[in-house]
Amino acid sequence: MKNVIITGTSRGIGLELVKCFAEAGHQVLALSRNSQPVSDLNLKQVTALSFNLAEATDFETVKAYVNTHWKQVDLLIHNAGALVNKPFSELTPADFQNVYTTNVFGVAELTRVLLPNMVKGSHMVTISSMGGIQGSMKFPGLAAYSSSKGAVITLSELLAEEYKDSGIAFNVLALGAVQTEMLEEAFPGYEAPTTAAGMASYIFNFSLTGSTFYNGKVLQVSSSTP
């Protein structure tokens, strides 16, 4: 049984991941600004906390929960994401700040806070996007989003190097098109071949086994464009 923390659990892939880990008997701490969807599932061994990546005190709440109930974190899955879809000429500093707060700064801070609780064999998985892959196809309107997803890829690579002697693995899954609410925001009307539940199943298995084979790596998980 693993102690698993997942962010962005109110909908889409995050909500499906909670179900996957709960059904497999793992302990789950589900973090999202809206904790109600997870609470409504009434799943045994799942705790839902209201968590805002922009609120410094919320990080301490997570830390306190872990120290009180678990001590050890086996899996940390950074799934939360923010997206702004508008022409670059219309993007404001506040737009960039909001996207980077969730997609980059929040990932870094939650990792920093929880690293003392991670041990040899722990695995951090960051959910990025094909839009953050250098040389991949890029789309107008996603300058803030895609650049932030590139940033967390580099962050994960650096963490793998800095903590390579700890036995903790840091990997990134760069996702292609998955049928979620966020995809609809980025590409209205586009129908992806992959469901949120299907992708969650893949992430679930990779989180449990991927650290055996990968560290500091970016895996492109995409069967279609966008």
Buried (B, 14 or more C-beta within 10 A) or exposed (E): EBBBBBBBBBBBBBBBBBBBBBEBEBBBBBBBBEBEBBBEBEBEBBBBBBBBBEEEEBBEBBBEBBEEEBEEBBBBBBBBBBBBBBEEEEBEEEBBEBBBBBBBBBBBBBBEBBBEBBEEEBBBBBBBBBBBBEEBEBBEBBBBBBBBBBBBBBBBBEBBEEBEEBEBBBBBBBBBBBBBEBBEEBBEEEEBEBBBBBBBBBBBEBBBEBBEEBBBBBBEBBEEEB
